[in-house]
Amino acid sequence: MSPISRITESGVCTLEGNGYYTYRPSSAETDGALIAFTFLGSGAVPATIQVFTITAAQAAGLTTSTGAGAITALSLIRSALILIGQLDPQETAGANEAAQSLAVLQDLIASWATERLTITTVPRATYSLAANTATFTIGTGATLSTPRPDTIAGAAYVSGTGTTAVDIPLPVLTDAEWQAIPNKALTATVPSAIWYDYGFTTAGYGTIQVWPVPTAVTTLVLYVPTAILGPLTLASTLLYPPGYAKALRYNLAAELAPVFGIPAAPKVEQLAARSLATLKRTNSRPVELSMDRALVGRPIFDIWTGV
């Protein structure tokens, strides 16, 4: 828990009139997690008022919300710290606790971005490819600007315009298939395939190779699994589909316990595993089984009728 020490008052207390007092704390008194005022009046029963402090950023984080399916990073962190007993329900997280917890939360969400079953959507996105260019970076701020994908689920190029435009599927080559292409500088009007280099550049980009190199401007279609975005600050709002709130809260609690030297709570870990399993089950998509026609036979071809 946040350390709380007793500090003898060093601020200025002013009688404003009619029994009303104001107190202006000194700078040394503005770095505490709890402020307590004890009132001693002649012939009166002593009374103490406790005030848990909160920063402006924390206040914004606790009050900022966009409705159902939204929670601030600070609210999520505080609830996780309460689950493991690091915070009392009446306490707010100290600056160091919040900063450490935010780093763990960012790592947790980044880890979920690498797991297909924690990803809810695979949206269709289009990108304009410059003519006579074979290599394109992909990532936030890259030539193909989107969060750097860990995998590409599908690709195509757009043929035609307006109401006649259609997507022509493009295979996403494996490393072995790309390596087997002898002439990677071959050109054509439209591409036949793409290859995704999973390498990580200093700017945080991946690289897509288009083959053959299109000689005209091409509209590329990509289907990229897109995870929920992690928080940038404590006041950042996380938007998530149903089921994510509980999974995030309990899994963050399980991750934070060893950070603060707290023994693992079996019930918290159990609920963390169960909520994550439920989330993954919701995000699973059945895949239609396909089989090579050579294995199942094919209709007999009549050379006389052509059928």
C-alpha positions in Angstrom: 0.0 0.0 0.0 1.0 3.6 -0.4 3.3 4.7 2.5 1.5 7.1 4.8 3.5 9.2 7.3 2.3 11.7 9.9 3.4 15.2 9.1 3.1 18.0 11.7 1.1 20.8 10.0 3.2 23.4 8.4 0.6 25.1 6.3 -1.5 28.2 7.0 -4.9 27.8 8.8 -7.2 30.9 8.6 -10.4 31.6 10.4 -12.7 33.0 7.7 -15.5 33.7 10.2 -18.6 32.1 11.8 -16.6 29.0 12.7 -15.4 28.4 9.1 -11.7 27.7 8.7 -9.5 27.3 5.5 -6.2 25.5 5.4 -3.5 26.0 2.8 -1.0 23.1 2.9 2.7 23.6 2.5 4.5 22.0 -0.5 5.8 19.3 1.9 2.2 18.3 2.7 1.1 17.8 -0.9 2.7 14.4 -1.5 0.6 12.2 0.8 -2.0 9.6 0.0 -4.1 10.5 3.0 -4.9 13.8 4.8 -6.6 13.8 8.2 -8.0 16.8 10.1 -8.8 16.5 13.9 -11.0 19.1 15.4 -10.8 19.8 19.1 -13.3 22.3 20.4 -13.9 23.3 24.0 -16.5 21.1 25.5 -17.1 19.3 22.2 -16.4 15.7 21.2 -13.2 15.5 19.1 -13.8 14.7 15.5 -11.5 13.5 12.7 -12.1 13.8 9.0 -10.0 11.7 6.6 -9.5 12.7 2.9 -7.8 10.3 0.4 -5.9 12.4 -2.1 -6.0 12.1 -5.9 -4.1 13.7 -8.7 -5.6 15.6 -11.5 -4.7 12.9 -14.0 -6.2 10.2 -11.7 -9.4 12.3 -11.3 -9.6 12.6 -15.1 -9.0 8.9 -15.5 -11.7 8.0 -13.0 -14.3 10.2 -14.5 -13.6 9.8 -18.2 -15.8 7.2 -19.8 -17.5 6.7 -23.1 -20.3 4.4 -21.9 -20.7 0.7 -21.9 -17.6 -1.3 -22.9 -15.2 1.4 -21.8 -13.0 1.8 -18.8 -10.0 4.0 -18.0 -6.6 2.4 -17.4 -6.4 3.8 -13.9 -9.9 2.4 -13.0 -8.8 -1.0 -14.3 -5.5 -0.9 -12.4 -7.1 0.2 -9.1 -9.7 -2.6 -9.3 -6.9 -5.2 -10.0 -4.8 -3.9 -7.1 -7.9 -4.2 -4.8 -8.4 -7.8 -5.9 -4.9 -8.8 -4.7 -5.1 -6.8 -1.5 -2.5 -4.2 -2.5 -5.1 -1.5 -2.1 -7.9 -1.0 0.4 -11.3 -0.3 -1.4 -11.1 3.2 0.0 -7.6 3.9 -1.2 -6.3 5.3 -4.5 -3.2 4.0 -6.1 0.0 6.0 -5.4 2.1 7.4 -8.3 4.6 4.5 -8.2 2.0 1.8 -7.9 0.1 3.3 -10.8 3.2 3.6 -13.0 4.3 0.1 -12.4 0.8 -1.3 -12.9 0.4 0.6 -16.2 3.6 -1.0 -17.6 2.3 -4.4 -16.6 -1.1 -3.7 -18.2 0.6 -2.5 -21.4 2.7 -5.7 -21.5 -0.4 -7.8 -21.0 -2.4 -6.3 -23.8 0.7 -6.4 -26.1 0.9 -10.1 -25.3 -2.8 -10.6 -26.1 -2.2 -9.0 -29.5 0.0 -12.0 -30.4 -2.8 -14.6 -29.6 -5.3 -15.1 -32.4 -8.1 -16.1 -30.0 -7.9 -12.8 -28.0 -8.5 -10.8 -31.2 -12.0 -10.0 -32.0 -11.9 -8.7 -35.6 -10.2 -9.1 -39.0 -11.3 -6.0 -40.9 -10.9 -5.3 -44.6 -8.5 -2.4 -45.3 -7.4 -1.0 -48.6 -4.1 0.7 -49.5 -2.9 2.4 -52.7 0.4 0.9 -53.9 2.7 3.1 -56.0 3.6 1.7 -59.4 7.0 0.0 -60.0 7.5 -0.5 -56.3 8.0 -3.9 -54.8 8.6 -3.2 -51.1 6.2 -1.5 -48.7 6.6 -1.0 -44.9 3.6 -1.7 -42.7 3.0 -0.3 -39.2 1.7 2.9 -37.5 3.0 5.8 -39.6 4.5 3.4 -42.3 3.7 3.4 -46.0 0.8 1.1 -45.2 -0.3 2.8 -42.0 -1.9 0.4 -39.5 -0.7 -1.2 -36.3 2.0 -3.6 -37.3 0.3 -7.0 -37.7 1.7 -10.3 -36.3 0.1 -12.1 -39.2 -1.9 -11.3 -42.3 -5.1 -13.4 -42.7 -5.8 -12.6 -46.3 -5.0 -10.3 -49.2 -6.4 -9.3 -52.6 -6.1 -6.5 -55.2 -9.0 -4.5 -56.5 -9.9 -4.9 -60.2 -12.1 -2.3 -61.8 -13.7 0.8 -60.3 -17.0 1.9 -58.8 -19.8 -0.7 -58.9 -17.7 -3.0 -61.1 -14.8 -3.2 -58.7 -14.1 -6.7 -57.5 -11.5 -8.2 -55.1 -9.1 -10.7 -56.8 -7.6 -12.9 -54.0 -3.9 -12.9 -53.6 -2.1 -15.7 -51.8 0.1 -14.8 -48.9 3.3 -16.7 -49.6 5.1 -18.7 -47.0 8.8 -18.0 -46.4 9.7 -21.1 -48.4 7.4 -20.1 -51.3 9.0 -16.7 -51.4 12.5 -18.1 -51.3 11.6 -20.4 -54.3 10.8 -17.5 -56.6 13.9 -17.1 -58.8 13.2 -13.6 -60.3 11.8 -11.4 -57.5 12.2 -8.3 -59.8 9.7 -9.6 -62.4 7.1 -7.0 -63.4 3.5 -7.3 -64.4 0.4 -5.2 -64.7 -1.1 -6.7 -61.6 0.4 -8.7 -58.7 0.0 -12.4 -58.3 1.0 -12.8 -54.6 2.5 -11.0 -51.6 4.9 -12.0 -48.9 5.0 -10.6 -45.4 8.4 -10.2 -43.8 7.9 -10.5 -40.1 11.1 -8.7 -39.4 11.0 -5.8 -37.0 12.6 -2.5 -38.2 14.0 0.1 -35.9 10.8 2.1 -36.6 8.7 -0.8 -35.5 7.5 -1.7 -39.1 7.1 -5.0 -40.9 7.6 -5.3 -44.7 5.4 -6.5 -47.5 6.8 -7.7 -50.8 4.5 -7.6 -53.8 5.2 -10.0 -56.7 5.4 -9.5 -59.6 6.1 -5.8 -59.2 3.0 -4.0 -60.5 3.7 -1.5 -63.2 0.5 0.5 -62.4 -1.0 1.9 -59.3 -2.6 -0.9 -57.4 -5.2 -1.0 -54.6 -4.2 -3.7 -52.2 -6.7 -5.3 -49.8 -5.4 -6.7 -46.5 -7.3 -8.6 -43.8 -5.3 -8.1 -40.6 -6.3 -9.4 -37.2 -6.8 -6.3 -35.0 -6.4 -6.5 -31.2 -7.7 -4.0 -28.7 -5.4 -1.1 -28.2 -3.3 -0.7 -25.1 -3.4 2.4 -22.9 -0.9 5.2 -23.5 -1.5 6.9 -20.1 -3.4 6.3 -16.9 -6.3 8.4 -18.2 -6.5 6.5 -21.5 -9.9 4.9 -22.1 -9.9 1.2 -23.2 -12.7 0.2 -25.5 -13.5 -3.5 -25.6 -16.3 -5.9 -26.6 -18.3 -7.9 -24.0 -16.2 -10.3 -21.9 -13.0 -8.3 -22.0 -13.5 -6.3 -18.8 -13.5 -9.3 -16.5 -10.7 -11.0 -18.4 -8.5 -7.9 -18.2 -9.2 -7.2 -14.6 -8.5 -10.7 -13.2 -5.5 -11.4 -15.5 -4.0 -8.0 -14.6 -4.4 -8.9 -11.0 -2.7 -12.2 -11.5 0.2 -10.4 -13.3 0.5 -7.7 -10.6 0.6 -10.0 -7.6 4.3 -11.0 -8.0 5.3 -7.5 -8.9 4.2 -6.3 -5.4 5.5 -9.5 -3.7 2.0 -10.8 -2.9 1.3 -14.5 -2.8 -0.8 -15.7 -5.7 -4.5 -15.9 -4.8 -5.9 -19.2 -6.1 -9.4 -17.7 -6.6 -8.0 -14.8 -8.6 -5.9 -17.0 -10.8 -8.8 -19.4 -11.3 -11.1 -16.6 -12.4 -8.3 -15.1 -14.6 -7.9 -18.5 -16.4 -11.7 -19.0 -16.7 -12.5 -15.5 -18.0 -9.6 -15.7 -20.6 -10.9 -19.2 -21.7 -14.4 -17.8 -22.2 -13.0 -14.9 -24.1 -11.0 -17.2 -26.5 -14.0 -19.4 -26.9 -16.1 -16.4 -28.0 -13.5 -15.3 -30.5 -13.0 -18.7 -32.1 -14.2 -19.0 -35.7 -15.0 -22.4 -37.3 -12.9 -23.1 -40.4 -14.5 -25.0 -43.3 -12.5 -28.2 -44.0 -11.2 -28.4 -47.6 -9.6 -31.4 -49.4 -7.6 -31.7 -52.5 -9.8 -33.1 -55.4 -7.0 -35.5 -56.2 -7.8 -37.3 -52.9 -11.5 -37.6 -53.4 -11.6 -38.2 -57.1 -13.1 -36.1 -59.9 -16.0 -36.5 -62.4 -15.1 -38.6 -65.5 -14.3 -36.4 -68.5 -15.9 -37.5 -71.8 -13.6 -36.6 -74.7 -16.4 -36.9 -77.2 -18.9 -34.5 -75.6 -16.3 -32.4 -73.8 -18.2 -32.8 -70.5 
